[in-house]
């Protein structure tokens, strides 16, 4: 790289980096929504299922998530603070 040229960093979309993680094998996983409130009337089994991570399978979504979080691959999860 010639002297004097600057290499720019890409900005991470923080909302996307908080919602998605990458596993060791490279799959993108997400948590389920709807687990913050109004849980008293839900069944015990359905509340337990909120804690599971779901693999993102749609190719368009994977492409979008990788574009929004360019350094996810490098750090597997969220980058260190």
Residue pairs with C-beta under 8 A, 6 or more apart in sequence:
1 7
10 70
10 71
12 68
12 69
12 70
12 71
12 79
13 68
13 69
16 65
16 68
16 69
17 68
17 69
17 72
17 78
17 79
18 78
19 30
19 31
20 28
20 29
20 30
20 56
20 65
20 69
20 72
21 28
21 29
21 30
21 53
21 72
21 76
21 77
21 78
22 28
22 29
22 72
22 73
22 76
22 77
23 29
23 76
24 76
26 73
27 55
27 56
28 55
28 56
28 62
28 65
28 66
28 72
29 53
29 54
29 55
29 56
30 53
30 54
30 56
31 50
31 51
31 53
31 54
32 49
32 50
32 52
32 54
34 50
35 47
35 50
35 51
39 47
56 62
56 65
65 72
66 72
66 73
71 79
